[in-house]
Amino acid sequence: MLLPPCLLRPHASSMLSQCVQSLARCHAGRTLHSQTVHFLQRRTLPVHLQGRGNRGHSRKSKSQEQEDTKTRNRTVLTYIAAAGVGMIGLSYASVPLYRLYCQATGLGGAAVAGHDTSVVETMKPVKERVLKVLFNADTHASMQWNFRPQQTEIYLVPGETALAFYRAKNPTDKPIIGISTYNVVPFEAGQYFNKIQCFCFEEQRLNPHEEVDMPVFFYIDPEFDEDPRMARVNTITLSYTFFEAKEGQSLPLPGYSYK
């Protein structure tokens, strides 16, 4: 293209360059504006005007989310139901199981069972330490027996054996099977309270209106007097609780052999 001579001068050449740059910027601005408007129009299109592929993907995503939500809800409900059943079962078993554990270890005021009876023949009584043993009897809410101690208290010294009796009666017109547990107060004295013979942990069947006496043969270990924690303990309470048991059911105590 041929330019007029006036545009070949240096001043005219500078003006021409500025015009070209202005036209370029104007063209770029219009292009950017056109692209922006086109992008916004695509973003603001209604859902029903979008492509079929997007509609199918959206429907699939919503359906999958609903199914996942239902699955999670079912899982949570299953865990809640299982936890509820477990808590109910533990609430019924907690008391007997806890007492069995305490009686096996001497913790929580439980008398120690399964001792060596040969110790009785060689132990020496601590005659200067006189103790009073009180006797208590309880029955579970579902147990219909009448249960009470034959004596309220006994005096003895550590290293001396003693014999006490409890009496149980079935006042109903049907046979009832009972099973008992026991503990000692104060709790710290339980490890020194030893039983040679008792009726605990064995099923006791009483026929209608039957009444029986149940013996408890026991002693306090002579080491009771050497324990600083027992220095101010002069009274010990032995307490029995009877539960109603189904026929054939037993509450075994680990390490204790029944005869």
CYANA upper distance limits for C-alpha pairs under 8 A (distance plus 0.5 A):
  3 LEU  CA      7 LEU  CA      6.86
  3 LEU  CA      8 LEU  CA      7.70
  4 PRO  CA      8 LEU  CA      7.52
  5 PRO  CA      9 ARG  CA      7.78
  6 CYS  CA     12 ALA  CA      7.28
  7 LEU  CA     11 HIS  CA      8.48
  7 LEU  CA     12 ALA  CA      5.24
  7 LEU  CA     13 SER  CA      6.47
  7 LEU  CA     16 LEU  CA      8.28
  8 LEU  CA     12 ALA  CA      6.89
  8 LEU  CA     13 SER  CA      6.65
  9 ARG  CA     13 SER  CA      6.58
 10 PRO  CA     14 SER  CA      6.84
 11 HIS  CA     15 MET  CA      7.05
 12 ALA  CA     16 LEU  CA      6.69
 13 SER  CA     17 SER  CA      6.85
 14 SER  CA     18 GLN  CA      6.95
 15 MET  CA     19 CYS  CA      6.81
 16 LEU  CA     20 VAL  CA      6.78
 17 SER  CA     21 GLN  CA      6.79
 18 GLN  CA     22 SER  CA      6.66
 19 CYS  CA     23 LEU  CA      6.68
 20 VAL  CA     24 ALA  CA      6.72
 21 GLN  CA     25 ARG  CA      6.72
 22 SER  CA     26 CYS  CA      6.60
 23 LEU  CA     27 HIS  CA      6.62
 24 ALA  CA     28 ALA  CA      6.68
 25 ARG  CA     29 GLY  CA      6.55
 26 CYS  CA     30 ARG  CA      6.75
 27 HIS  CA     31 THR  CA      6.72
 28 ALA  CA     32 LEU  CA      6.66
 29 GLY  CA     33 HIS  CA      6.55
 30 ARG  CA     34 SER  CA      6.55
 31 THR  CA     35 GLN  CA      6.75
 32 LEU  CA     36 THR  CA      6.66
 33 HIS  CA     37 VAL  CA      6.73
 34 SER  CA     38 HIS  CA      6.71
 35 GLN  CA     39 PHE  CA      6.71
 36 THR  CA     40 LEU  CA      6.73
 37 VAL  CA     41 GLN  CA      6.64
 38 HIS  CA     42 ARG  CA      6.93
 39 PHE  CA     43 ARG  CA      6.83
 40 LEU  CA     44 THR  CA      6.67
 41 GLN  CA     45 LEU  CA      6.79
 45 LEU  CA     49 LEU  CA      6.89
 45 LEU  CA     50 GLN  CA      7.41
 46 PRO  CA     50 GLN  CA      7.35
 47 VAL  CA     55 ARG  CA      8.30
 48 HIS  CA     55 ARG  CA      8.32
 50 GLN  CA     54 ASN  CA      7.20
 50 GLN  CA     55 ARG  CA      7.65
 51 GLY  CA     55 ARG  CA      7.06
 52 ARG  CA     56 GLY  CA      6.74
 53 GLY  CA     57 HIS  CA      6.76
 54 ASN  CA     58 SER  CA      6.56
 55 ARG  CA     59 ARG  CA      6.66
 56 GLY  CA     60 LYS  CA      6.61
 57 HIS  CA     61 SER  CA      6.61
 58 SER  CA     62 LYS  CA      6.77
 59 ARG  CA     63 SER  CA      6.69
 60 LYS  CA     64 GLN  CA      6.58
 61 SER  CA     65 GLU  CA      6.61
 62 LYS  CA     66 GLN  CA      6.73
 63 SER  CA     67 GLU  CA      6.76
 64 GLN  CA     68 ASP  CA      6.63
 65 GLU  CA     69 THR  CA      6.63
 66 GLN  CA     70 LYS  CA      6.80
 67 GLU  CA     71 THR  CA      6.75
 68 ASP  CA     72 ARG  CA      6.69
 69 THR  CA     73 ASN  CA      6.68
 70 LYS  CA     74 ARG  CA      6.71
 71 THR  CA     75 THR  CA      6.76
 72 ARG  CA     76 VAL  CA      6.71
 73 ASN  CA     77 LEU  CA      6.69
 74 ARG  CA     78 THR  CA      6.68
 75 THR  CA     79 TYR  CA      6.88
 76 VAL  CA     80 ILE  CA      6.74
 77 LEU  CA     81 ALA  CA      6.61
 78 THR  CA     82 ALA  CA      6.68
 79 TYR  CA     83 ALA  CA      6.61
 80 ILE  CA     84 GLY  CA      6.67
 81 ALA  CA     85 VAL  CA      6.80
 82 ALA  CA     86 GLY  CA      6.67
 83 ALA  CA     87 MET  CA      6.65
 84 GLY  CA     88 ILE  CA      6.80
 85 VAL  CA     89 GLY  CA      6.79
 86 GLY  CA     90 LEU  CA      6.69
 87 MET  CA     91 SER  CA      6.59
 88 ILE  CA     92 TYR  CA      7.16
 89 GLY  CA     93 ALA  CA      6.87
 90 LEU  CA     94 SER  CA      5.95
 91 SER  CA     95 VAL  CA      8.27
 93 ALA  CA     97 LEU  CA      6.53
 94 SER  CA     98 TYR  CA      6.30
 95 VAL  CA     99 ARG  CA      6.71
 96 PRO  CA    100 LEU  CA      6.66
 96 PRO  CA    181 THR  CA      8.20
 97 LEU  CA    101 TYR  CA      6.75
 98 TYR  CA    102 CYS  CA      6.74
 99 ARG  CA    103 GLN  CA      6.57
 99 ARG  CA    110 ALA  CA      7.82
 99 ARG  CA    181 THR  CA      7.59
 99 ARG  CA    182 TYR  CA      8.16
 99 ARG  CA    183 ASN  CA      8.25
100 LEU  CA    104 ALA  CA      6.73
100 LEU  CA    181 THR  CA      8.28
100 LEU  CA    253 LEU  CA      6.82
101 TYR  CA    105 THR  CA      6.85
101 TYR  CA    107 LEU  CA      8.41
102 CYS  CA    106 GLY  CA      5.91
102 CYS  CA    107 LEU  CA      5.15
102 CYS  CA    108 GLY  CA      6.15
102 CYS  CA    109 GLY  CA      7.72
102 CYS  CA    110 ALA  CA      5.85
103 GLN  CA    107 LEU  CA      7.38
103 GLN  CA    109 GLY  CA      8.44
103 GLN  CA    110 ALA  CA      5.00
103 GLN  CA    111 ALA  CA      6.14
103 GLN  CA    112 VAL  CA      6.17
103 GLN  CA    113 ALA  CA      7.33
103 GLN  CA    182 TYR  CA      8.43
103 GLN  CA    183 ASN  CA      7.93
103 GLN  CA    253 LEU  CA      8.48
104 ALA  CA    110 ALA  CA      8.38
104 ALA  CA    112 VAL  CA      6.80
104 ALA  CA    113 ALA  CA      7.13
104 ALA  CA    253 LEU  CA      7.23
104 ALA  CA    254 PRO  CA      7.22
104 ALA  CA    255 GLY  CA      8.23
105 THR  CA    110 ALA  CA      8.28
105 THR  CA    112 VAL  CA      7.30
105 THR  CA    191 GLN  CA      8.30
106 GLY  CA    110 ALA  CA      5.53
106 GLY  CA    111 ALA  CA      6.19
106 GLY  CA    112 VAL  CA      5.69
106 GLY  CA    190 GLY  CA      5.99
106 GLY  CA    191 GLN  CA      5.06
107 LEU  CA    187 PHE  CA      7.48
107 LEU  CA    188 GLU  CA      7.96
107 LEU  CA    190 GLY  CA      7.35
107 LEU  CA    191 GLN  CA      7.61
108 GLY  CA    183 ASN  CA      8.25
108 GLY  CA    187 PHE  CA      5.65
108 GLY  CA    188 GLU  CA      7.93
108 GLY  CA    190 GLY  CA      7.92
109 GLY  CA    183 ASN  CA      5.79
109 GLY  CA    184 VAL  CA      4.93
109 GLY  CA    185 VAL  CA      6.07
109 GLY  CA    186 PRO  CA      6.71
109 GLY  CA    187 PHE  CA      3.87
109 GLY  CA    188 GLU  CA      6.60
109 GLY  CA    189 ALA  CA      7.05
109 GLY  CA    190 GLY  CA      4.95
109 GLY  CA    191 GLN  CA      8.02
110 ALA  CA    182 TYR  CA      7.20
110 ALA  CA    183 ASN  CA      4.67
110 ALA  CA    184 VAL  CA      5.80
110 ALA  CA    187 PHE  CA      7.55
110 ALA  CA    190 GLY  CA      5.37
110 ALA  CA    191 GLN  CA      7.62
111 ALA  CA    182 TYR  CA      8.02
111 ALA  CA    183 ASN  CA      6.49
111 ALA  CA    184 VAL  CA      6.63
111 ALA  CA    190 GLY  CA      5.01
111 ALA  CA    191 GLN  CA      6.39
111 ALA  CA    192 TYR  CA      7.69
111 ALA  CA    193 PHE  CA      5.54
111 ALA  CA    194 ASN  CA      6.49
111 ALA  CA    195 LYS  CA      7.88
112 VAL  CA    190 GLY  CA      7.23
112 VAL  CA    191 GLN  CA      6.18
112 VAL  CA    192 TYR  CA      7.76
112 VAL  CA    193 PHE  CA      6.81
112 VAL  CA    194 ASN  CA      5.92
112 VAL  CA    195 LYS  CA      7.66
113 ALA  CA    194 ASN  CA      6.92
113 ALA  CA    195 LYS  CA      6.74
113 ALA  CA    256 TYR  CA      7.21
114 GLY  CA    255 GLY  CA      7.02
114 GLY  CA    256 TYR  CA      5.39
114 GLY  CA    257 SER  CA      7.73
115 HIS  CA    194 ASN  CA      7.72
115 HIS  CA    195 LYS  CA      8.44
115 HIS  CA    196 ILE  CA      8.43
117 THR  CA    121 GLU  CA      8.18
117 THR  CA    196 ILE  CA      7.48
118 SER  CA    122 THR  CA      7.63
119 VAL  CA    123 MET  CA      6.43
120 VAL  CA    159 GLY  CA      8.22
123 MET  CA    159 GLY  CA      6.34
123 MET  CA    222 PRO  CA      7.69
124 LYS  CA    159 GLY  CA      6.04
124 LYS  CA    160 GLU  CA      8.32
124 LYS  CA    222 PRO  CA      7.55
125 PRO  CA    157 VAL  CA      6.88
125 PRO  CA    158 PRO  CA      6.06
125 PRO  CA    159 GLY  CA      4.50
125 PRO  CA    160 GLU  CA      6.00
125 PRO  CA    222 PRO  CA      7.03
126 VAL  CA    157 VAL  CA      6.44
126 VAL  CA    158 PRO  CA      5.92
126 VAL  CA    159 GLY  CA      6.80
126 VAL  CA    222 PRO  CA      6.98
126 VAL  CA    225 ASP  CA      8.05
127 LYS  CA    157 VAL  CA      6.38
127 LYS  CA    158 PRO  CA      8.08
128 GLU  CA    157 VAL  CA      8.18
129 ARG  CA    157 VAL  CA      6.20
129 ARG  CA    158 PRO  CA      7.57
129 ARG  CA    225 ASP  CA      7.90
130 VAL  CA    155 TYR  CA      7.31
130 VAL  CA    156 LEU  CA      6.26
130 VAL  CA    157 VAL  CA      5.24
130 VAL  CA    158 PRO  CA      8.15
130 VAL  CA    234 ASN  CA      7.79
131 LEU  CA    155 TYR  CA      6.19
131 LEU  CA    156 LEU  CA      5.95
131 LEU  CA    157 VAL  CA      6.15
131 LEU  CA    158 PRO  CA      8.17
131 LEU  CA    234 ASN  CA      5.54
131 LEU  CA    235 THR  CA      6.33
131 LEU  CA    236 ILE  CA      7.96
132 LYS  CA    153 GLU  CA      7.20
132 LYS  CA    154 ILE  CA      6.30
132 LYS  CA    155 TYR  CA      5.08
132 LYS  CA    156 LEU  CA      7.06
132 LYS  CA    234 ASN  CA      6.82
132 LYS  CA    235 THR  CA      5.27
132 LYS  CA    236 ILE  CA      6.74
133 VAL  CA    153 GLU  CA      5.93
133 VAL  CA    154 ILE  CA      5.70
133 VAL  CA    155 TYR  CA      6.72
133 VAL  CA    156 LEU  CA      8.22
133 VAL  CA    235 THR  CA      6.34
133 VAL  CA    236 ILE  CA      5.27
133 VAL  CA    237 THR  CA      6.06
133 VAL  CA    238 LEU  CA      7.52
134 LEU  CA    152 THR  CA      6.31
134 LEU  CA    153 GLU  CA      4.89
134 LEU  CA    154 ILE  CA      7.17
134 LEU  CA    235 THR  CA      7.83
134 LEU  CA    236 ILE  CA      6.62
134 LEU  CA    237 THR  CA      4.99
134 LEU  CA    238 LEU  CA      6.59
135 PHE  CA    149 PRO  CA      6.82
135 PHE  CA    151 GLN  CA      7.66
135 PHE  CA    152 THR  CA      5.97
135 PHE  CA    153 GLU  CA      6.59
135 PHE  CA    237 THR  CA      6.26
135 PHE  CA    238 LEU  CA      5.51
135 PHE  CA    239 SER  CA      6.42
136 ASN  CA    148 ARG  CA      7.80
136 ASN  CA    149 PRO  CA      7.01
136 ASN  CA    152 THR  CA      8.18
136 ASN  CA    237 THR  CA      7.63
136 ASN  CA    238 LEU  CA      6.65
136 ASN  CA    239 SER  CA      4.99
136 ASN  CA    240 TYR  CA      6.86
137 ALA  CA    147 PHE  CA      6.82
137 ALA  CA    148 ARG  CA      5.70
137 ALA  CA    149 PRO  CA      6.78
137 ALA  CA    239 SER  CA      6.22
137 ALA  CA    240 TYR  CA      5.53
137 ALA  CA    241 THR  CA      6.57
138 ASP  CA    147 PHE  CA      7.41
138 ASP  CA    148 ARG  CA      8.09
138 ASP  CA    239 SER  CA      8.07
138 ASP  CA    240 TYR  CA      6.64
138 ASP  CA    241 THR  CA      5.11
138 ASP  CA    242 PHE  CA      7.02
139 THR  CA    143 MET  CA      6.44
139 THR  CA    144 GLN  CA      8.45
139 THR  CA    145 TRP  CA      7.95
139 THR  CA    147 PHE  CA      7.57
139 THR  CA    241 THR  CA      5.65
139 THR  CA    242 PHE  CA      5.25
139 THR  CA    243 PHE  CA      6.81
140 HIS  CA    241 THR  CA      7.40
140 HIS  CA    242 PHE  CA      6.64
140 HIS  CA    243 PHE  CA      5.80
140 HIS  CA    244 GLU  CA      8.04
142 SER  CA    243 PHE  CA      7.90
142 SER  CA    244 GLU  CA      7.21
143 MET  CA    178 GLY  CA      8.30
143 MET  CA    242 PHE  CA      7.67
143 MET  CA    243 PHE  CA      6.28
143 MET  CA    244 GLU  CA      5.67
144 GLN  CA    170 ASN  CA      7.51
144 GLN  CA    171 PRO  CA      8.00
144 GLN  CA    172 THR  CA      7.96
145 TRP  CA    168 ALA  CA      7.10
145 TRP  CA    169 LYS  CA      6.09
145 TRP  CA    170 ASN  CA      5.34
145 TRP  CA    171 PRO  CA      7.06
146 ASN  CA    168 ALA  CA      6.09
146 ASN  CA    169 LYS  CA      5.55
146 ASN  CA    170 ASN  CA      6.94
146 ASN  CA    171 PRO  CA      7.72
147 PHE  CA    166 TYR  CA      7.84
147 PHE  CA    167 ARG  CA      6.32
147 PHE  CA    168 ALA  CA      4.97
147 PHE  CA    169 LYS  CA      7.03
148 ARG  CA    166 TYR  CA      6.33
148 ARG  CA    167 ARG  CA      6.06
148 ARG  CA    168 ALA  CA      7.19
149 PRO  CA    165 PHE  CA      6.71
149 PRO  CA    166 TYR  CA      4.66
149 PRO  CA    167 ARG  CA      6.55
150 GLN  CA    164 ALA  CA      7.97
150 GLN  CA    165 PHE  CA      5.91
150 GLN  CA    166 TYR  CA      5.73
150 GLN  CA    167 ARG  CA      6.89
151 GLN  CA    164 ALA  CA      7.66
151 GLN  CA    165 PHE  CA      7.61
151 GLN  CA    166 TYR  CA      8.43
156 LEU  CA    160 GLU  CA      6.95
156 LEU  CA    161 THR  CA      8.29
156 LEU  CA    162 ALA  CA      7.81
157 VAL  CA    220 ILE  CA      7.80
158 PRO  CA    219 TYR  CA      7.53
158 PRO  CA    220 ILE  CA      5.21
158 PRO  CA    221 ASP  CA      6.07
158 PRO  CA    222 PRO  CA      5.15
158 PRO  CA    223 GLU  CA      8.27
158 PRO  CA    224 PHE  CA      7.21
158 PRO  CA    225 ASP  CA      7.66
159 GLY  CA    219 TYR  CA      6.85
159 GLY  CA    220 ILE  CA      6.18
159 GLY  CA    221 ASP  CA      5.92
159 GLY  CA    222 PRO  CA      5.25
160 GLU  CA    219 TYR  CA      6.19
160 GLU  CA    220 ILE  CA      7.28
161 THR  CA    217 PHE  CA      7.66
161 THR  CA    218 PHE  CA      6.14
161 THR  CA    219 TYR  CA      4.93
161 THR  CA    220 ILE  CA      7.97
162 ALA  CA    217 PHE  CA      6.35
162 ALA  CA    218 PHE  CA      6.06
162 ALA  CA    219 TYR  CA      6.60
163 LEU  CA    215 PRO  CA      7.45
163 LEU  CA    216 VAL  CA      6.22
163 LEU  CA    217 PHE  CA      5.08
163 LEU  CA    218 PHE  CA      7.09
164 ALA  CA    215 PRO  CA      6.28
164 ALA  CA    216 VAL  CA      5.63
164 ALA  CA    217 PHE  CA      7.04
165 PHE  CA    213 ASP  CA      6.85
165 PHE  CA    214 MET  CA      5.91
165 PHE  CA    215 PRO  CA      4.93
165 PHE  CA    216 VAL  CA      6.44
166 TYR  CA    213 ASP  CA      6.19
166 TYR  CA    214 MET  CA      5.52
166 TYR  CA    215 PRO  CA      6.92
166 TYR  CA    216 VAL  CA      8.35
167 ARG  CA    211 GLU  CA      7.66
167 ARG  CA    212 VAL  CA      6.24
167 ARG  CA    213 ASP  CA      4.97
167 ARG  CA    214 MET  CA      6.50
168 ALA  CA    211 GLU  CA      6.17
168 ALA  CA    212 VAL  CA      6.06
168 ALA  CA    213 ASP  CA      7.05
168 ALA  CA    214 MET  CA      8.17
169 LYS  CA    206 LEU  CA      7.85
169 LYS  CA    209 HIS  CA      7.05
169 LYS  CA    210 GLU  CA      6.20
169 LYS  CA    211 GLU  CA      4.64
169 LYS  CA    212 VAL  CA      7.01
170 ASN  CA    175 PRO  CA      8.20
170 ASN  CA    176 ILE  CA      7.64
170 ASN  CA    206 LEU  CA      6.55
170 ASN  CA    207 ASN  CA      7.31
170 ASN  CA    208 PRO  CA      6.33
170 ASN  CA    209 HIS  CA      5.40
170 ASN  CA    210 GLU  CA      6.02
170 ASN  CA    211 GLU  CA      7.00
171 PRO  CA    208 PRO  CA      6.95
171 PRO  CA    209 HIS  CA      5.19
171 PRO  CA    210 GLU  CA      7.92
172 THR  CA    208 PRO  CA      6.02
172 THR  CA    209 HIS  CA      6.64
173 ASP  CA    208 PRO  CA      5.21
173 ASP  CA    209 HIS  CA      7.38
174 LYS  CA    207 ASN  CA      7.07
174 LYS  CA    208 PRO  CA      5.52
175 PRO  CA    205 ARG  CA      7.49
175 PRO  CA    206 LEU  CA      6.23
175 PRO  CA    207 ASN  CA      4.80
175 PRO  CA    208 PRO  CA      5.81
176 ILE  CA    205 ARG  CA      6.35
176 ILE  CA    206 LEU  CA      6.10
176 ILE  CA    207 ASN  CA      7.10
176 ILE  CA    208 PRO  CA      8.29
176 ILE  CA    244 GLU  CA      7.66
176 ILE  CA    245 ALA  CA      8.45
177 ILE  CA    203 GLU  CA      6.85
177 ILE  CA    204 GLN  CA      5.98
177 ILE  CA    205 ARG  CA      4.77
177 ILE  CA    206 LEU  CA      6.83
177 ILE  CA    244 GLU  CA      6.43
177 ILE  CA    245 ALA  CA      5.96
177 ILE  CA    246 LYS  CA      7.13
177 ILE  CA    247 GLU  CA      7.19
178 GLY  CA    203 GLU  CA      6.19
178 GLY  CA    204 GLN  CA      5.62
178 GLY  CA    205 ARG  CA      6.85
178 GLY  CA    242 PHE  CA      6.67
178 GLY  CA    243 PHE  CA      5.99
178 GLY  CA    244 GLU  CA      5.00
178 GLY  CA    245 ALA  CA      5.73
179 ILE  CA    200 CYS  CA      7.34
179 ILE  CA    201 PHE  CA      6.35
179 ILE  CA    202 GLU  CA      6.34
179 ILE  CA    203 GLU  CA      5.45
179 ILE  CA    204 GLN  CA      6.67
179 ILE  CA    242 PHE  CA      6.06
179 ILE  CA    243 PHE  CA      5.86
179 ILE  CA    244 GLU  CA      6.86
179 ILE  CA    245 ALA  CA      6.67
179 ILE  CA    250 SER  CA      8.06
179 ILE  CA    251 LEU  CA      8.37
180 SER  CA    199 PHE  CA      8.02
180 SER  CA    200 CYS  CA      5.53
180 SER  CA    201 PHE  CA      6.12
180 SER  CA    202 GLU  CA      7.83
180 SER  CA    240 TYR  CA      7.10
180 SER  CA    241 THR  CA      5.89
180 SER  CA    242 PHE  CA      4.72
180 SER  CA    243 PHE  CA      6.46
181 THR  CA    200 CYS  CA      6.15
181 THR  CA    201 PHE  CA      6.81
181 THR  CA    240 TYR  CA      6.31
181 THR  CA    241 THR  CA      5.98
181 THR  CA    242 PHE  CA      7.16
182 TYR  CA    200 CYS  CA      7.77
182 TYR  CA    238 LEU  CA      7.73
182 TYR  CA    239 SER  CA      5.97
182 TYR  CA    240 TYR  CA      4.84
182 TYR  CA    241 THR  CA      6.64
183 ASN  CA    190 GLY  CA      7.80
183 ASN  CA    238 LEU  CA      6.65
183 ASN  CA    239 SER  CA      6.03
183 ASN  CA    240 TYR  CA      7.33
184 VAL  CA    189 ALA  CA      7.42
184 VAL  CA    190 GLY  CA      5.83
184 VAL  CA    193 PHE  CA      8.22
184 VAL  CA    236 ILE  CA      7.43
184 VAL  CA    237 THR  CA      6.11
184 VAL  CA    238 LEU  CA      5.37
184 VAL  CA    239 SER  CA      6.82
185 VAL  CA    189 ALA  CA      7.31
185 VAL  CA    190 GLY  CA      7.63
185 VAL  CA    236 ILE  CA      6.23
185 VAL  CA    237 THR  CA      5.58
185 VAL  CA    238 LEU  CA      7.29
186 PRO  CA    190 GLY  CA      7.76
186 PRO  CA    236 ILE  CA      6.93
186 PRO  CA    237 THR  CA      7.82
188 GLU  CA    229 ARG  CA      8.25
188 GLU  CA    230 MET  CA      8.32
189 ALA  CA    193 PHE  CA      7.05
189 ALA  CA    224 PHE  CA      8.12
189 ALA  CA    230 MET  CA      7.83
189 ALA  CA    236 ILE  CA      7.97
192 TYR  CA    220 ILE  CA      6.05
192 TYR  CA    221 ASP  CA      5.47
192 TYR  CA    223 GLU  CA      7.87
192 TYR  CA    224 PHE  CA      6.52
193 PHE  CA    218 PHE  CA      7.82
193 PHE  CA    219 TYR  CA      6.77
193 PHE  CA    220 ILE  CA      5.41
193 PHE  CA    221 ASP  CA      7.04
194 ASN  CA    218 PHE  CA      6.08
194 ASN  CA    219 TYR  CA      5.99
194 ASN  CA    220 ILE  CA      6.63
194 ASN  CA    221 ASP  CA      7.49
195 LYS  CA    216 VAL  CA      7.81
195 LYS  CA    217 PHE  CA      6.45
195 LYS  CA    218 PHE  CA      4.67
195 LYS  CA    219 TYR  CA      7.04
196 ILE  CA    216 VAL  CA      8.27
196 ILE  CA    217 PHE  CA      5.85
196 ILE  CA    218 PHE  CA      5.80
196 ILE  CA    219 TYR  CA      8.28
197 GLN  CA    215 PRO  CA      7.95
197 GLN  CA    216 VAL  CA      6.18
197 GLN  CA    217 PHE  CA      5.42
197 GLN  CA    218 PHE  CA      7.43
198 CYS  CA    214 MET  CA      8.07
198 CYS  CA    215 PRO  CA      6.58
198 CYS  CA    216 VAL  CA      5.04
198 CYS  CA    217 PHE  CA      6.88
199 PHE  CA    214 MET  CA      6.99
199 PHE  CA    215 PRO  CA      7.60
199 PHE  CA    216 VAL  CA      7.67
201 PHE  CA    250 SER  CA      7.43
201 PHE  CA    251 LEU  CA      6.10
201 PHE  CA    252 PRO  CA      7.13
201 PHE  CA    253 LEU  CA      7.95
202 GLU  CA    250 SER  CA      7.12
202 GLU  CA    251 LEU  CA      7.88
203 GLU  CA    245 ALA  CA      8.05
203 GLU  CA    249 GLN  CA      8.29
203 GLU  CA    250 SER  CA      7.13
206 LEU  CA    210 GLU  CA      6.16
206 LEU  CA    211 GLU  CA      7.81
220 ILE  CA    224 PHE  CA      7.58
222 PRO  CA    226 GLU  CA      8.23
223 GLU  CA    227 ASP  CA      7.17
224 PHE  CA    230 MET  CA      7.12
225 ASP  CA    230 MET  CA      7.34
225 ASP  CA    231 ALA  CA      7.69
226 GLU  CA    230 MET  CA      8.38
227 ASP  CA    231 ALA  CA      7.46
229 ARG  CA    233 VAL  CA      8.50
245 ALA  CA    249 GLN  CA      6.89
245 ALA  CA    250 SER  CA      8.26
252 PRO  CA    256 TYR  CA      8.34
